[in-house]
């Protein structure tokens, strides 16, 4: 059986805006105010579709209760105590501004930073919310009761539809994918497309061979996450493995900034009319998603903590 806590979770990673490195030269002049304005506008549109921190947390609560409550009902009927694990708030410590289009699609409009993508910080924050081994409520059961509970989990786990895909309201993911397609259209036009063609070679020169996009870079980095016991948690100092991972992320962010800054600036300079068109043509869909988010939050508010 699957062992979920909140159900299937979606974590959107984010990087803080940063400075440029030395990299490609743009083919058109850019206006910093336009870039900043369109970046903010894109972030706002992303949150209108995929939710704020409070809304996403409400969605996680629906997934948690959708999985845990039916199992607990069976456990209660069998005379066992409340064995539901604590709800893990994967958005604890985040702000709405942290929720951007980072690593959506190929990730070309991931905020540029010369310091970090926030991958290590995010992994550390999420790992800190996980209970240490042996601290789950079920770990306090006698061997006989633990065996009974494991059988209850297997027999009473609800269908996956009860706890997967419920974190977002109907239509939100599809609308987000359409926004990604709008971004892809902008990136696929001149002058941006010519700049993206040079990204892989630029990153290879910086020590990251085979990386064709920012999203590909994030996958290369995250597959090397150190284990939890290597992280500075539970009173432990940072291990050499953790320090090495952070150093590699810093190197990757600096390289990406140098290779992608012109792509980012040119795309955000050009995207304004495309966002106008998206918001106009999808106005009804945007309004409906906002209404469904309100319904989701109201439903989650009726559940126990």
GURO-309250 format. One line per 2 residues: number of its first residue (from 1); for each residue x, y, z of N, C-alpha, C. Coordinates in steps of 0.02 Angstrom, whole numbers, padded with zeros to 5 digits. Atoms other than C-alpha are relative to their C-alpha. Layout:
N
NUM = X:Y:Z:X:Y:Z:X:Y:Z ~ ... $
END
This chain:
305
1 = 00042:-00059:00000:00000:00000:00000:00044:00062:00000 ~ -00038:-00062:00001:00056:00176:-00027:-00001:00031:00069 $
3 = -00004:-00033:-00065:00112:00274:00125:00007:00075:-00011 ~ 00000:-00073:00009:00063:00455:00101:-00015:00032:00068 $
5 = 00020:-00038:-00058:00043:00588:00234:-00055:00048:-00019 ~ 00050:-00047:00023:-00047:00729:00149:-00031:-00021:-00066 $
7 = 00019:00017:00068:-00076:00636:-00014:00057:00021:-00045 ~ -00052:-00022:00047:00021:00680:-00171:00007:00075:00005 $
9 = -00010:-00071:-00009:00097:00849:-00144:00035:00031:-00060 ~ -00032:-00038:00054:00151:00982:-00269:00038:00057:00032 $
11 = -00041:-00052:-00030:00294:01091:-00216:00029:00042:-00055 ~ -00027:-00045:00050:00334:01241:-00317:00059:00035:00031 $
13 = -00060:-00030:-00025:00514:01295:-00289:00009:00069:-00031 ~ -00006:-00069:00023:00566:01475:-00307:00070:00026:00014 $
15 = -00063:-00034:-00012:00721:01580:-00323:-00013:00074:00007 ~ 00006:-00072:-00007:00742:01758:-00270:00031:00034:-00061 $
17 = -00029:-00036:00057:00776:01886:-00405:00071:00020:00017 ~ -00070:-00016:-00013:00961:01920:-00423:00030:00044:-00054 $
19 = -00037:-00041:00048:01094:02002:-00528:00023:-00042:-00058 ~ -00023:00036:00059:01164:01955:-00696:00072:-00022:00008 $
21 = -00070:00021:00005:01322:01860:-00728:00025:00021:-00068 ~ -00025:-00017:00066:01431:01873:-00882:-00022:-00055:-00047 $
23 = 00026:00053:00044:01344:01780:-01023:-00016:00027:-00068 ~ 00019:-00018:00068:01251:01805:-01183:-00015:00075:-00004 $
25 = 00017:-00069:00012:01224:01976:-01257:-00067:00002:-00036 ~ 00067:-00003:00030:01046:02024:-01299:00001:00032:-00068 $
27 = 00005:-00028:00067:00988:02072:-01471:-00043:00063:-00001 ~ 00041:-00060:-00005:00867:02206:-01414:00010:00030:00069 $
29 = -00005:-00032:-00066:00874:02333:-01275:-00061:-00019:00041 ~ 00055:00017:-00045:00768:02296:-01124:-00009:00057:00049 $
31 = 00016:-00050:-00049:00682:02408:-01001:-00011:-00035:00067 ~ 00002:00035:-00065:00710:02355:-00820:-00069:00006:00032 $
33 = 00066:-00009:-00031:00543:02427:-00765:-00051:-00046:-00033 ~ 00046:00044:00036:00451:02329:-00900:00011:-00072:00022 $
35 = -00016:00069:-00023:00541:02168:-00850:-00029:-00012:00069 ~ 00025:00008:-00068:00498:02195:-00667:-00076:-00001:00002 $
37 = 00073:-00003:00001:00318:02241:-00704:-00030:-00064:-00027 ~ 00027:00061:00030:00288:02090:-00815:00015:-00062:00042 $
39 = -00015:00056:-00046:00375:01973:-00692:-00051:-00001:00056 ~ 00050:-00004:-00054:00258:02034:-00555:-00069:-00020:-00026 $
41 = 00065:00017:00029:00109:02019:-00669:-00006:-00075:-00012 ~ 00000:00073:00012:00156:01841:-00718:-00007:-00038:00065 $
43 = 00007:00032:-00065:00177:01794:-00536:-00070:00005:00028 ~ 00069:-00009:-00023:00007:01866:-00492:-00048:-00046:-00037 $
45 = 00043:00044:00041:-00074:01771:-00635:00009:-00073:00020 ~ -00015:00068:-00022:00012:01611:-00580:-00038:-00016:00065 $
47 = 00034:00011:-00064:-00060:01631:-00404:-00075:00002:-00006 ~ 00072:00001:00012:-00233:01672:-00468:-00023:-00069:-00023 $
49 = 00018:00066:00027:-00231:01503:-00554:00016:-00055:00050 ~ -00022:00055:-00042:-00131:01391:-00437:-00001:00015:00074 $
51 = 00014:-00013:-00070:-00173:01477:-00274:00055:00035:00038 ~ -00045:-00032:-00048:-00096:01575:-00133:00024:-00053:00050 $
53 = -00024:00046:-00052:-00004:01497:00014:-00059:-00027:00041 ~ 00058:00022:-00040:-00166:01492:00115:-00044:-00048:-00039 $
55 = 00043:00044:00040:-00263:01414:-00028:00033:-00068:-00011 ~ -00034:00064:00011:-00132:01282:-00064:00002:-00041:00064 $
57 = 00001:00036:-00064:-00122:01239:00120:-00068:-00031:00012 ~ 00067:00029:-00006:-00310:01214:00120:-00006:-00062:-00044 $
59 = 00001:00058:00044:-00290:01096:-00028:00038:-00059:00029 ~ -00038:00054:-00032:-00158:00997:00066:-00040:-00031:00058 $
61 = 00041:00027:-00055:-00278:00980:00213:-00054:-00046:-00028 ~ 00050:00044:00031:-00410:00907:00097:00032:-00068:-00017 $
63 = -00034:00062:00017:-00283:00779:00036:00016:-00041:00063 ~ -00016:00034:-00063:-00228:00738:00213:-00061:-00036:00029 $
65 = 00060:00030:-00029:-00404:00709:00278:-00030:-00052:-00047 ~ 00027:00049:00047:-00455:00619:00119:00033:-00068:00007 $
67 = -00036:00063:-00009:-00322:00488:00153:-00007:-00026:00072 ~ -00006:00023:-00069:-00310:00483:00342:-00066:-00015:00036 $
69 = 00063:00008:-00039:-00491:00499:00402:-00033:-00068:-00011 ~ 00030:00067:00008:-00560:00338:00322:00040:-00055:00036 $
71 = -00041:00049:-00035:-00413:00239:00392:-00011:00006:00076 ~ 00010:-00010:-00072:-00437:00317:00564:-00070:-00024:00022 $
73 = 00068:00024:-00017:-00624:00277:00560:00002:-00075:00013 ~ -00006:00072:-00010:-00579:00093:00542:00039:-00015:00064 $
75 = -00039:00011:-00061:-00448:00106:00679:-00042:00013:00062 ~ 00043:-00016:-00057:-00573:00187:00797:-00051:-00056:00012 $
77 = 00048:00055:-00006:-00700:00051:00761:00033:-00063:00029 ~ -00036:00058:-00027:-00566:-00076:00807:00027:00012:00070 $
79 = -00021:-00015:-00069:-00536:00008:00974:00069:00029:00007 ~ -00066:-00030:-00002:-00372:00091:00928:-00006:00076:00009 $
81 = 00002:-00073:-00009:-00329:00272:00974:00009:00036:-00066 ~ -00012:-00041:00060:-00309:00415:00851:00073:-00009:-00021 $
83 = -00067:00015:00024:-00159:00360:00749:00019:00040:-00062 ~ -00017:-00041:00058:-00163:00491:00613:00066:00037:00013 $
85 = -00062:-00039:-00008:00010:00566:00587:-00016:00074:-00001 ~ 00013:-00073:00002:00024:00754:00612:-00004:00025:-00072 $
87 = 00003:-00033:00066:-00027:00860:00464:00065:00037:-00011 ~ -00063:-00034:00018:00130:00921:00377:-00016:00058:-00046 $
89 = 00013:-00060:00039:00115:01099:00316:00060:00014:-00044 ~ -00057:-00006:00044:00228:01097:00166:00012:00073:-00022 $
91 = -00008:-00070:00019:00201:01284:00140:00019:00044:00060 ~ -00020:-00038:-00058:00253:01335:00316:00063:00040:-00016 $
93 = -00057:-00042:00012:00372:01481:00306:00002:00031:-00069 ~ 00003:-00029:00067:00324:01524:00127:-00045:00061:00000 $
95 = 00044:-00057:00011:00246:01686:00069:-00029:-00005:-00070 ~ 00029:00002:00067:00136:01717:-00082:00051:00018:-00053 $
97 = -00050:-00021:00049:00281:01803:-00168:00047:-00056:-00019 ~ -00043:00057:00016:00377:01638:-00160:-00029:-00044:-00055 $
99 = 00033:00044:00047:00250:01555:-00274:00000:00033:-00069 ~ -00008:-00028:00067:00303:01593:-00452:-00002:-00056:-00052 $
101 = -00002:00050:00054:00317:01505:-00620:00067:-00036:-00002 ~ -00065:00032:-00002:00487:01439:-00565:-00003:-00073:-00023 $
103 = -00007:00068:00027:00533:01282:-00663:-00064:-00027:-00031 ~ 00058:00021:00040:00366:01278:-00753:00024:-00010:-00072 $
105 = -00023:00015:00068:00388:01201:-00925:00076:-00009:00000 ~ -00073:00003:00002:00571:01223:-00972:00033:00047:00050 $
107 = -00026:-00041:-00054:00590:01353:-00835:00035:00063:-00021 ~ -00037:-00059:00024:00651:01498:-00942:-00016:00062:00040 $
109 = 00018:-00060:-00038:00557:01624:-00835:00004:-00011:00075 ~ -00018:00008:-00070:00616:01554:-00669:00039:00063:00021 $
111 = -00037:-00060:-00021:00674:01708:-00570:00075:-00013:00002 ~ -00072:00007:00005:00859:01736:-00598:00033:00018:00067 $
113 = -00038:-00013:-00061:00977:01726:-00449:00071:-00022:-00009 ~ -00070:00020:00004:01166:01722:-00436:00021:-00038:00063 $
115 = -00018:00031:-00064:01159:01642:-00263:-00030:-00069:00009 ~ 00033:00063:-00016:01031:01502:-00254:-00067:-00003:-00036 $
117 = 00068:00010:00024:00873:01429:-00330:-00049:-00012:00058 ~ 00042:00016:-00057:00808:01395:-00155:-00011:-00075:00008 $
119 = 00011:00072:-00003:00821:01206:-00182:00023:-00029:00066 ~ -00025:00026:-00064:00929:01169:-00030:-00043:00026:00058 $
121 = 00040:-00028:-00054:00830:01287:00080:-00069:-00032:00003 ~ 00066:00031:00002:00666:01211:00023:00003:-00072:00026 $
123 = -00006:00068:-00024:00726:01034:00052:00011:-00003:00075 ~ -00012:-00003:-00072:00788:01080:00225:-00063:00017:00037 $
125 = 00063:-00021:-00032:00624:01166:00267:-00049:-00058:00001 ~ 00047:00055:00003:00521:01017:00209:00022:-00058:00044 $
127 = -00025:00055:-00041:00632:00889:00296:-00010:00015:00074 ~ 00008:-00018:-00071:00618:00985:00459:-00071:-00012:00024 $
129 = 00069:00011:-00020:00429:00961:00457:-00016:-00075:00009 ~ 00013:00072:-00004:00444:00771:00445:00019:-00026:00069 $
131 = -00018:00028:-00066:00439:00676:00610:00060:-00047:-00007 ~ -00057:00045:00000:00599:00586:00653:-00024:-00072:00006 $
133 = 00018:00071:-00003:00599:00397:00643:-00019:-00020:00071 ~ 00023:00024:-00065:00503:00315:00784:-00046:00047:00037 $
135 = 00041:-00049:-00035:00398:00468:00826:-00071:00004:-00026 ~ 00069:00001:00024:00238:00429:00730:-00044:-00031:00054 $
137 = 00044:00029:-00050:00086:00390:00838:-00002:-00076:-00001 ~ 00004:00073:00004:00081:00211:00774:00062:-00034:00029 $
139 = -00061:00030:-00027:00260:00184:00835:-00006:-00015:00074 ~ 00009:00011:-00072:00194:00187:01013:-00045:-00060:00015 $
141 = 00043:00058:-00010:00081:00037:00987:00040:-00061:00020 ~ -00031:00065:-00014:00118:-00136:01052:00009:-00036:-00066 $
143 = -00009:00037:00062:00181:-00258:00921:-00065:-00029:-00028 ~ 00063:00030:00023:00010:-00342:00914:-00046:00053:-00030 $
145 = 00044:-00053:00025:-00085:-00178:00893:00029:00031:-00064 ~ -00030:-00027:00061:00039:-00117:00764:-00015:-00045:-00059 $
147 = 00018:00046:00053:00008:-00273:00662:-00073:00009:-00021 ~ 00071:-00012:00016:-00179:-00243:00675:-00008:00064:-00040 $
149 = 00006:-00065:00034:-00157:-00063:00621:00025:-00004:-00072 ~ -00026:00007:00068:-00053:-00110:00470:-00051:-00035:-00045 $
151 = 00052:00033:00038:-00192:-00227:00414:-00058:00047:-00014 ~ 00053:-00050:00009:-00319:-00087:00440:00020:00050:-00055 $
153 = -00023:-00047:00053:-00213:00030:00333:-00009:-00031:-00069 ~ 00005:00033:00064:-00210:-00097:00194:-00072:-00008:-00023 $
155 = 00069:00015:00018:-00396:-00135:00200:-00044:00062:-00004 ~ 00043:-00060:-00004:-00464:00041:00234:00027:00060:-00038 $
157 = -00024:-00057:00039:-00356:00150:00124:-00051:00017:-00054 ~ 00050:-00019:00050:-00477:00249:00015:00029:-00002:-00070 $
159 = -00026:-00004:00069:-00465:00255:-00174:00043:00062:-00009 ~ -00047:-00055:00010:-00328:00368:-00239:-00035:00065:-00015 $
161 = 00036:-00061:00017:-00457:00492:-00302:-00020:00040:00061 ~ 00020:-00035:-00061:-00496:00535:-00121:00054:00047:00025 $
163 = -00054:-00040:-00029:-00326:00610:-00088:00053:00022:-00051 ~ -00046:-00025:00051:-00233:00638:-00253:-00040:00044:-00049 $
165 = 00033:-00046:00046:-00275:00782:-00366:-00052:00045:00032 ~ 00051:-00041:-00034:-00385:00864:-00234:00030:00065:00028 $
167 = -00031:-00060:-00028:-00257:00996:-00183:-00015:00063:-00040 ~ 00016:-00056:00043:-00308:01106:-00329:-00071:-00009:-00025 $
169 = 00069:00007:00025:-00485:01144:-00389:-00001:-00021:-00073 ~ 00006:00021:00070:-00547:01072:-00554:00014:00059:-00047 $
171 = -00015:-00051:00051:-00479:01168:-00702:00063:00039:00013 ~ -00058:-00042:-00016:-00332:01249:-00611:00063:-00026:-00035 $
173 = -00060:00028:00031:-00197:01131:-00673:-00001:00010:-00075 ~ 00006:-00007:00072:-00262:01136:-00851:00011:00073:-00022 $
175 = -00010:-00070:00016:-00268:01326:-00850:00073:00020:00009 ~ -00071:-00013:-00010:-00092:01332:-00781:00041:-00027:-00058 $
177 = -00036:00027:00058:-00034:01221:-00922:-00009:00044:-00061 ~ 00012:-00046:00055:-00113:01341:-01045:00043:00063:00007 $
179 = -00044:-00057:-00012:-00016:01483:-00964:00072:-00019:-00018 ~ -00067:00024:00019:00143:01379:-00984:00008:00001:-00076 $
181 = -00003:00000:00073:00101:01362:-01169:00009:00071:-00026 ~ -00008:-00070:00020:00086:01551:-01182:00073:00022:00009 $
183 = -00071:-00015:-00011:00259:01568:-01106:00043:-00033:-00054 ~ -00039:00036:00051:00325:01437:-01228:-00003:00034:-00067 $
185 = 00007:-00037:00064:00257:01537:-01375:00047:00060:00000 ~ -00044:-00059:-00005:00351:01692:-01315:00073:-00021:-00007 $
187 = -00069:00024:00002:00511:01594:-01288:00018:-00027:-00069 ~ -00013:00027:00066:00493:01515:-01460:00004:00051:-00055 $
189 = -00004:-00053:00050:00491:01682:-01549:00068:00035:00003 ~ -00059:-00043:00001:00636:01791:-01602:-00015:00062:00043 $
191 = -00070:00020:-00002:00740:01859:-01521:00015:-00053:00054 ~ -00014:00043:-00057:00719:01743:-01371:00024:-00068:-00022 $
193 = -00018:00068:00020:00730:01579:-01465:00073:-00006:-00019 ~ -00071:00003:00018:00902:01622:-01533:00044:-00002:00063 $
195 = -00039:-00001:-00062:00963:01655:-01356:-00004:-00067:00036 ~ 00005:00064:-00034:00895:01492:-01287:00044:-00053:-00033 $
197 = -00041:00049:00036:00992:01398:-01420:00072:-00002:00027 ~ -00068:-00002:-00025:01154:01453:-01338:00007:-00020:00073 $
199 = -00001:00013:-00072:01106:01405:-01160:00040:-00063:00017 ~ -00032:00063:-00017:01167:01225:-01162:00077:00005:-00006 $
201 = -00072:-00009:00008:01339:01270:-01229:00030:00044:00054 ~ -00023:-00046:-00053:01355:01412:-01105:00005:-00037:00066 $
203 = -00001:00037:-00063:01311:01297:-00959:00055:-00052:00000 ~ -00054:00049:00004:01434:01166:-01021:00067:00032:00017 $
205 = -00062:-00036:-00015:01573:01295:-01015:00006:00015:00074 ~ 00000:-00015:-00072:01521:01331:-00835:00005:-00063:00043 $
207 = -00008:00062:-00038:01537:01148:-00787:-00063:-00042:00007 ~ 00062:00038:-00004:01359:01085:-00813:-00019:-00025:-00069 $
209 = 00010:00028:00067:01362:00979:-00970:-00068:-00034:-00005 ~ 00063:00034:00013:01201:00915:-01048:-00061:00033:00028 $
211 = 00056:-00036:-00029:01090:01045:-00967:-00029:00048:-00053 ~ 00029:-00038:00056:00973:01114:-01101:-00049:00053:00022 $
213 = 00048:-00049:-00024:00857:01218:-00991:00006:00006:00076 ~ -00001:-00006:-00073:00836:01282:-00813:-00035:-00058:00036 $
215 = 00034:00057:-00032:00712:01143:-00773:00045:-00062:-00002 ~ -00048:00055:00002:00840:01015:-00832:00054:00008:00052 $
217 = -00051:-00013:-00051:00967:01098:-00719:-00027:-00017:00069 ~ 00028:00014:-00065:00850:01085:-00570:-00004:-00076:00012 $
219 = 00003:00073:-00008:00828:00898:-00603:00070:-00028:00015 ~ -00068:00022:-00013:01017:00874:-00608:00018:00012:00073 $
221 = -00018:-00017:-00068:01034:00961:-00441:-00039:-00042:00051 ~ 00042:00033:-00050:00887:00881:-00350:00011:-00075:00004 $
223 = -00012:00072:-00004:00936:00703:-00393:00058:-00015:00046 ~ -00057:00009:-00044:01089:00730:-00283:-00013:00027:00070 $
225 = 00014:-00023:-00068:00999:00788:-00126:00031:-00047:00052 ~ -00026:00043:-00054:01091:00724:00029:-00058:-00030:00040 $
227 = 00049:00031:-00043:00998:00608:00146:-00015:00045:00060 ~ 00021:-00042:-00056:00905:00682:00294:00052:00003:00055 $
229 = -00048:00000:-00056:01039:00629:00418:00063:00039:-00017 ~ -00057:-00043:00019:01165:00735:00320:-00018:00074:00006 $
231 = 00023:-00069:-00003:01061:00892:00343:00009:00028:00071 ~ -00006:-00030:-00066:01083:01016:00486:-00068:00003:00036 $
233 = 00064:00007:-00034:00929:00954:00580:00010:-00036:00066 ~ -00001:00036:-00064:00890:00889:00754:00064:00013:00039 $
235 = -00060:-00017:-00038:01040:00980:00826:00065:-00019:-00034 ~ -00062:00020:00035:01164:00911:00699:00028:00059:-00039 $
237 = -00029:-00051:00044:01287:01027:00612:-00005:-00022:-00073 ~ 00001:00017:00072:01290:01033:00423:00057:-00048:-00015 $
239 = -00051:00050:00018:01383:00884:00353:00039:00024:-00061 ~ -00036:-00017:00062:01516:00895:00217:-00042:-00012:-00062 $
241 = 00043:00013:00058:01388:00818:00098:-00049:00057:-00011 ~ 00047:-00055:00006:01264:00956:00136:00034:00064:-00023 $
243 = -00038:-00059:00020:01394:01093:00120:00019:-00005:-00074 ~ -00018:00009:00071:01448:01019:-00047:-00060:00012:-00045 $
245 = 00060:-00011:00040:01269:01018:-00110:-00015:00074:-00006 ~ 00014:-00072:00002:01244:01200:-00062:00049:00037:-00045 $
247 = -00050:-00032:00043:01406:01248:-00147:-00015:-00013:-00073 ~ 00017:00017:00069:01353:01157:-00305:-00061:00040:-00023 $
249 = 00059:-00040:00020:01184:01246:-00305:00020:00072:-00012 ~ -00023:-00069:00011:01270:01414:-00286:00037:00006:-00066 $
251 = -00036:-00001:00064:01385:01373:-00431:-00049:-00004:-00058 ~ 00049:00008:00054:01237:01318:-00537:-00041:00064:-00009 $
253 = 00039:-00061:00005:01137:01475:-00497:00040:00055:-00033 ~ -00042:-00052:00030:01282:01588:-00542:00009:-00013:-00074 $
255 = -00008:00017:00071:01310:01494:-00705:-00064:00014:-00039 ~ 00065:-00011:00033:01125:01499:-00748:-00014:00074:-00010 $
257 = 00011:-00072:00006:01116:01685:-00713:00040:00029:-00059 ~ -00041:-00024:00055:01259:01716:-00833:-00024:-00022:-00068 $
259 = 00021:00028:00064:01186:01605:-00968:-00072:00017:-00018 ~ 00072:-00007:00013:01002:01651:-00951:-00027:00071:00010 $
261 = 00028:-00065:-00016:00986:01832:-00897:-00030:00034:-00061 ~ 00027:-00032:00060:00963:01896:-01075:-00064:-00034:-00023 $
263 = 00061:00037:00018:00835:01759:-01110:-00058:00025:00043 ~ 00051:-00021:-00048:00738:01808:-00954:-00024:00072:-00016 $
265 = 00018:-00070:00012:00745:01995:-00991:-00037:00008:-00066 ~ 00033:-00008:00065:00699:01979:-01175:-00070:-00030:00000 $
267 = 00067:00032:-00002:00554:01860:-01141:-00049:00043:00040 ~ 00046:-00040:-00040:00481:01969:-01004:-00013:00069:-00031 $
269 = 00012:-00062:00037:00503:02124:-01112:-00055:-00011:-00052 ~ 00046:00013:00056:00401:02041:-01250:-00068:-00028:00021 $
271 = 00058:00040:-00018:00268:01949:-01150:-00063:00040:00015 ~ 00058:-00041:-00019:00153:02094:-01107:-00063:-00012:-00043 $
273 = 00059:00011:00041:00035:02079:-01257:-00028:-00072:00005 ~ 00022:00069:-00006:00029:01890:-01236:-00040:-00010:00065 $
275 = 00038:00003:-00063:-00027:01910:-01055:-00067:00036:-00007 ~ 00063:-00035:00013:-00157:02037:-01111:-00050:-00047:-00034 $
277 = 00043:00045:00038:-00226:01911:-01234:-00023:-00059:00042 ~ 00018:00057:-00043:-00223:01767:-01110:-00054:00020:00050 $
279 = 00048:-00022:-00051:-00315:01866:-00976:-00067:00018:-00032 ~ 00063:-00018:00034:-00444:01928:-01102:-00037:-00062:-00023 $
281 = 00032:00059:00029:-00477:01762:-01187:-00021:-00051:00053 ~ 00014:00049:-00053:-00477:01661:-01025:-00031:00032:00062 $
283 = 00028:-00036:-00058:-00566:01787:-00914:-00052:-00043:00037 ~ 00052:00041:-00033:-00714:01670:-00881:00032:-00058:00037 $
285 = -00034:00056:-00033:-00598:01525:-00841:00036:00023:00063 ~ -00035:-00027:-00059:-00495:01632:-00723:-00049:00014:00057 $
287 = 00050:-00014:-00051:-00652:01689:-00632:-00027:-00064:00030 ~ 00026:00064:-00025:-00715:01510:-00618:00050:-00034:00046 $
289 = -00050:00030:-00043:-00551:01448:-00547:00003:00036:00068 ~ 00000:-00037:-00064:-00554:01587:-00417:-00061:-00020:00042 $
291 = 00059:00021:-00037:-00731:01537:-00369:00010:-00069:00030 ~ -00011:00068:-00025:-00679:01355:-00352:00052:-00001:00055 $
293 = -00047:-00005:-00056:-00531:01403:-00244:-00037:00021:00063 ~ 00038:-00022:-00059:-00651:01493:-00128:-00040:-00058:00029 $
295 = 00037:00058:-00023:-00758:01336:-00119:00045:-00050:00035 ~ -00047:00048:-00029:-00606:01227:-00084:00021:00023:00070 $
297 = -00020:-00026:-00065:-00549:01340:00058:-00056:-00007:00051 ~ 00057:00006:-00045:-00723:01341:00133:-00010:-00073:00023 $
299 = 00007:00070:-00017:-00731:01151:00127:00055:-00022:00049 ~ -00055:00017:-00045:-00560:01133:00208:-00009:00030:00068 $
301 = 00011:-00034:-00064:-00611:01255:00343:-00048:-00038:00047 ~ 00048:00039:-00040:-00746:01134:00402:00032:-00063:00030 $
303 = -00034:00060:-00024:-00618:00996:00436:00037:00014:00064 ~ -00038:-00009:-00061:-00531:00967:00601:00072:00016:-00018 $
305 = -00071:-00017:00015:-00352:01033:00613:00042:-00062:-00015 $
END
